[in-house]
Amino acid sequence: MRTAHANPTRLGAFLSDQYARGRRSRVYERLSTPAMLQVTLVKEPRNTLAQARRAIDADERRRLVAACRLVRLASLAFSAGLVVSRARARGAFIP
């Protein structure tokens, strides 16, 4: 498998990229919507913060912890993409 990253440098482009990734994702298909959102909005951001806090270098740790705000926004955008994709697959009209 090969992964391609757009590496957006602006917040809007980053959030659009995360939303699109959520729309394409099939990782959470077997989970119910509440369970999927529990994972993407709570568990994964919490794990990211915990990993950032374990960084050995203090400067790196500070930068990573500061970036966790972006992780929360990215989680929201990704989750929105997941929900829209799931709703459209069920035939819901979403413009």
Secondary structure as a PSIPRED ss2 file (coil, helix, strand):
# PSIPRED VFORMAT (PSIPRED V4.0)

   1 M C   1.000  0.000  0.000
   2 R C   1.000  0.000  0.000
   3 T C   1.000  0.000  0.000
   4 A C   1.000  0.000  0.000
   5 H C   1.000  0.000  0.000
   6 A C   1.000  0.000  0.000
   7 N C   1.000  0.000  0.000
   8 P C   1.000  0.000  0.000
   9 T C   1.000  0.000  0.000
  10 R C   1.000  0.000  0.000
  11 L H   0.000  1.000  0.000
  12 G H   0.000  1.000  0.000
  13 A H   0.000  1.000  0.000
  14 F H   0.000  1.000  0.000
  15 L H   0.000  1.000  0.000
  16 S H   0.000  1.000  0.000
  17 D H   0.000  1.000  0.000
  18 Q H   0.000  1.000  0.000
  19 Y H   0.000  1.000  0.000
  20 A H   0.000  1.000  0.000
  21 R H   0.000  1.000  0.000
  22 G H   0.000  1.000  0.000
  23 R H   0.000  1.000  0.000
  24 R H   0.000  1.000  0.000
  25 S C   1.000  0.000  0.000
  26 R C   1.000  0.000  0.000
  27 V C   1.000  0.000  0.000
  28 Y C   1.000  0.000  0.000
  29 E C   1.000  0.000  0.000
  30 R C   1.000  0.000  0.000
  31 L C   1.000  0.000  0.000
  32 S C   1.000  0.000  0.000
  33 T H   0.000  1.000  0.000
  34 P H   0.000  1.000  0.000
  35 A H   0.000  1.000  0.000
  36 M H   0.000  1.000  0.000
  37 L H   0.000  1.000  0.000
  38 Q H   0.000  1.000  0.000
  39 V H   0.000  1.000  0.000
  40 T H   0.000  1.000  0.000
  41 L H   0.000  1.000  0.000
  42 V H   0.000  1.000  0.000
  43 K H   0.000  1.000  0.000
  44 E H   0.000  1.000  0.000
  45 P H   0.000  1.000  0.000
  46 R H   0.000  1.000  0.000
  47 N H   0.000  1.000  0.000
  48 T H   0.000  1.000  0.000
  49 L H   0.000  1.000  0.000
  50 A H   0.000  1.000  0.000
  51 Q H   0.000  1.000  0.000
  52 A H   0.000  1.000  0.000
  53 R H   0.000  1.000  0.000
  54 R C   1.000  0.000  0.000
  55 A C   1.000  0.000  0.000
  56 I C   1.000  0.000  0.000
  57 D C   1.000  0.000  0.000
  58 A H   0.000  1.000  0.000
  59 D H   0.000  1.000  0.000
  60 E H   0.000  1.000  0.000
  61 R H   0.000  1.000  0.000
  62 R H   0.000  1.000  0.000
  63 R H   0.000  1.000  0.000
  64 L H   0.000  1.000  0.000
  65 V H   0.000  1.000  0.000
  66 A H   0.000  1.000  0.000
  67 A H   0.000  1.000  0.000
  68 C H   0.000  1.000  0.000
  69 R H   0.000  1.000  0.000
  70 L H   0.000  1.000  0.000
  71 V H   0.000  1.000  0.000
  72 R H   0.000  1.000  0.000
  73 L H   0.000  1.000  0.000
  74 A H   0.000  1.000  0.000
  75 S H   0.000  1.000  0.000
  76 L H   0.000  1.000  0.000
  77 A H   0.000  1.000  0.000
  78 F H   0.000  1.000  0.000
  79 S H   0.000  1.000  0.000
  80 A H   0.000  1.000  0.000
  81 G H   0.000  1.000  0.000
  82 L H   0.000  1.000  0.000
  83 V H   0.000  1.000  0.000
  84 V H   0.000  1.000  0.000
  85 S H   0.000  1.000  0.000
  86 R H   0.000  1.000  0.000
  87 A H   0.000  1.000  0.000
  88 R H   0.000  1.000  0.000
  89 A H   0.000  1.000  0.000
  90 R C   1.000  0.000  0.000
  91 G C   1.000  0.000  0.000
  92 A C   1.000  0.000  0.000
  93 F C   1.000  0.000  0.000
  94 I C   1.000  0.000  0.000
  95 P C   1.000  0.000  0.000
